[in-house]
Amino acid sequence: MSIFICAPFDWRVHRRMELNGMDEKSAVTLVRQMDKQRKRYYEYYTNHSWGNPGNYDLCVNSTRLGIDRSAALLATHLRELSADKSSTQ
């Protein structure tokens, strides 16, 4: 299953500032670098455009539910898919 987890840029910057104790300028630089690396990796291995919702089975905006609830939702969904697959084999 291909999942894309997104959040607005400003939210990701502030989250990085909290997690790493960084100033805003450093956090902006880091988030941009991480996005660039993720984009390059994804596009290299898939030959698809990173972030295009049509390229994923599921897209989740983690700011809607928060990180913990988003993770719980995804874990539950994946367990259910796995159980469904096991019962059909």
Contacts in CASP RR format, 6 or more apart in sequence:
PFRMAT RR
TARGET T0000
AUTHOR 0000-0000-0000
METHOD contacts of the structure
MODEL  1
MSIFICAPFDWRVHRRMELNGMDEKSAVTLVRQMDKQRKRYYEYYTNHSW
GNPGNYDLCVNSTRLGIDRSAALLATHLRELSADKSSTQ
1 57 0 8 1.000
1 58 0 8 1.000
1 78 0 8 1.000
1 81 0 8 1.000
2 55 0 8 1.000
2 56 0 8 1.000
2 57 0 8 1.000
2 58 0 8 1.000
3 56 0 8 1.000
3 57 0 8 1.000
3 58 0 8 1.000
3 59 0 8 1.000
3 60 0 8 1.000
3 74 0 8 1.000
4 51 0 8 1.000
4 53 0 8 1.000
4 55 0 8 1.000
4 56 0 8 1.000
4 58 0 8 1.000
4 59 0 8 1.000
4 60 0 8 1.000
5 59 0 8 1.000
5 60 0 8 1.000
5 62 0 8 1.000
5 70 0 8 1.000
5 74 0 8 1.000
6 51 0 8 1.000
6 59 0 8 1.000
6 60 0 8 1.000
6 61 0 8 1.000
6 62 0 8 1.000
7 15 0 8 1.000
7 61 0 8 1.000
7 62 0 8 1.000
7 63 0 8 1.000
8 63 0 8 1.000
9 31 0 8 1.000
11 63 0 8 1.000
12 31 0 8 1.000
13 24 0 8 1.000
13 27 0 8 1.000
13 28 0 8 1.000
13 31 0 8 1.000
14 27 0 8 1.000
16 22 0 8 1.000
16 27 0 8 1.000
16 30 0 8 1.000
16 31 0 8 1.000
17 23 0 8 1.000
17 24 0 8 1.000
17 27 0 8 1.000
20 27 0 8 1.000
20 30 0 8 1.000
22 30 0 8 1.000
38 50 0 8 1.000
39 50 0 8 1.000
39 51 0 8 1.000
42 48 0 8 1.000
42 50 0 8 1.000
42 51 0 8 1.000
43 49 0 8 1.000
43 50 0 8 1.000
46 55 0 8 1.000
48 55 0 8 1.000
49 55 0 8 1.000
53 59 0 8 1.000
58 74 0 8 1.000
58 77 0 8 1.000
60 70 0 8 1.000
60 73 0 8 1.000
60 74 0 8 1.000
62 70 0 8 1.000
64 70 0 8 1.000
65 73 0 8 1.000
END
